[in-house]
Amino acid sequence: MYTRSDDTGAERAADIQTVAMTTLGCRSNQYDSSAMEDIIRSTGFGTVPFSSVADVYIINTCTVTRRTDYQSRQLIRRVRRRSPDALVIVTGCYAQVSPDEVAAIEGVDYILGNPEKEMVVECIKRGRPPKPPVAIVGRYENGTPLSLRAGTSHARTRVNLKVQDGCNRSCSYCIIPKARGISKSVPLGDVLKEIDGIVESGYREIVLTGIHLGAYGADLSPRSSITDLVREIDSRGYPCRFRISSLDPDEVTDEFIDVLKGSSTVCNHLHLPLESGDDGILRLMRRPYTARYFADRVKRLHEAVPGISIGADVIVGFPGEGDREFENTFTLLRDLPVSYLHVFPYSRRRGTPAAEYPGQVDARTVKERCLRLHELDRTKRRGFYRRFLGQEVPVLVESSRDSRTALLKARTSNYIPVFIDAGDELKRREVLVTLHDVTDGGMLGKV
């Protein structure tokens, strides 16, 4: 446990009325922020948008890349300039992994690790401490706590449901196991009870999420799996749809594919982290599959599940990635029926084995390779969208409009963004639309 708490004489928080929060990173972090907001509201504090002037600012950070560390630091400095007297609390994965770096930033009052997020109201009530900042950062001695749970009070269409946290894998480039601890799952009965509350609150889509979602159930007694969870959810016939956030390729078993194929409530959409299409690089990454196995899973999903959208993560410029290794990745993705790509330049993270590997790739080469994959991503997306031109499909309309076009935003079950020229009465409803054009960022639909 890393603790620095010299808060003798801290100012009381009697005048605090408004709290603003922002979140960087994954759906699990977004879920944690929702849970913290619920705790804050239940205590009587009001919440306002992060762009507003507030009495308290909470920054829920990410540390998956150096860029997210930088974004976290910039946000801290920005809110301190905006509100010199506000209380600033920094939590999340960057705070967990690098508390000393966060403490060195001028204007931070409290640093809370991931296990300590539930202490956010206690810190607000304490008020601003004298310098240095108070840092309370646990080290997961007893595993990954999952007691922080979000409520169902937010008027949105889609909600994240974290059913798993932490990661037992040891990918050579990844710092997240140090930020989230070992894998731990929410028991099935508790998941179903939480789903019942979400459905009763009127949500139309639930996204099952976790740091390593495919590890769900391995730590439970009796042992379970993500396939068991999805099968049980589907058997209950909930009046909403479910989406799976991400699974590693080796976790997409034939049994899982059969459940997805026969499901009436789980969306025909799956995101698979490939990371590299070269077996040598995959071994250096410590990923437990081959490029051929990834291709087999994509083809099997494509053949078994009608209209499925399959996304893939790719890391560009991993140490040792030469032209041949990159071309293996590019060719694999070009020839497979994936519908979109998430492209990430390799980020060298201190404390990971890959940071010390020879063969670090220069920034210019990484940028050029990223540009090629981004172009392939655009081609894949538009090609996938065109398959559905002229079709009438159900879409779930979101609760806000597109900021650029002012059109309603919606999603098909297979994750196609759809823009609709219609009134607000359609918000948070499922409606039938005809997909009549491909546009930047999605498709146009007519009710």
C-alpha positions, 0 to 999 in steps of 0.5 A: 500500500502506497500511502501519503496522508498529511492532511492535518488541518485540511479545510472543510468542504461545507461550501462544496456544491458541484462536482465535475468528472471526466474519464479517459480510457476503456469502458471499465473506466467509464463504468467506474466513473458512473459508479462514483457519480452515483455515490456522489449524487447519493451524498447530496452533491450536484454534478455538472459537465466537466467543461463547467466551473465546479467546486470539485474536479475528478479525473479518472485517468488511463495509462495504456499509452504514453499519450493517455498519461500526457492527456491526464496531465493536461487535464489536471493543469487545465482545471487548475487554471480554470478554477484555482480554488477547486478541489482536484482528485486524480484516480484511475490507472495512471494514478495507480501506476505512477502516483509520484508523477501525479503528485508532482503536478501542481494543483493535485489535492488527492490521488486515489488508486483504483481500489480506493475509488470508493473513497471519493466522497470522503475526500470531498468532505475533507476538503483541500489538504495542505501540500503535499497532496494526499495519496492513497494507492493500494497494491491489490494485496487481496485481489481486485475489488469489485464492490464499486457498482454503478446505479441505473439513474442516468437517462441514456440509451446504452449502459456499460456493465462491468462483470470482470476486472483485472488481468492475469495475462502477461503481454510484454507491452501492457502495463494494465495488469499493474493498474488493475490487479488480478482477474476477478469476476462478479458472480452470475447471480449478482450479474443477473440481479444487476441486469434486472435493475438496468432493464427496469430502468429502461435501458435498451442496450447493455454492454458487457465489459471488463479489463479481460472479459474473456477471463470471466468466471475462471476465478468463481466457484463453481468455475464458469465462463463468458460463454456460460454467462452469455448463454444464461443471459440469452435464455432469459429473453430480456427486452433489450439487447446485449453487446460484448465489448471485446474478447481475445481470439483464443477465447472465441470458442466454437461453443461461444460462436454457436451461442452467438449464432443462435442468440436473439438478444446478443448483438452480431458484433464482436471486437477481437484484438489481433495486435499483429498478423506476424507469428514472430511478433505475436510470440514477442508480444506473448499473445497466446495464438497465431495469425492462422488461428485468428484468421480461422476464428474470423472466418468461422464467425463470418460464416456462422453469424449472419451480418456480423461485424468483426473489429480488430485492434492492431499495434503498429511498430512493436519492437522487431517489426520490420517491413516483412512483419508489417506486410504480414499484418497488412495482408492478413487484415486486407484479406479477412472479412473484418469490418473495421480496425482500431490502429494503435502506434506502439507505446513504450511503457516503462516497467514492461518487458517490451520497453527493453526489447531491441529493434525499436521502430522509428517514429516516421516508419510507425506513422507511415504504417499507421496511415496505410492501416487507417486507409485500409480501415476506411476501405473496410468500413465503407465496404461493410456498410455498402453490403446493407444498402437498401435494407430495412433494419432495426436501429436503436436511437441514442439520446443525443444528436450528432454534433456535426450534422444535428441528425439523430444518432443510432446503431444497428445491432452489428454496430453500423452508425446510422444518422436519421433526419427525424424528431426527438420523439424517436430518442431512446427507441428502437425503430425500423429504418431503410439504409439508403446511403453511405456517408462519412462515419456511417450510413443514412437511414430513413424511418 
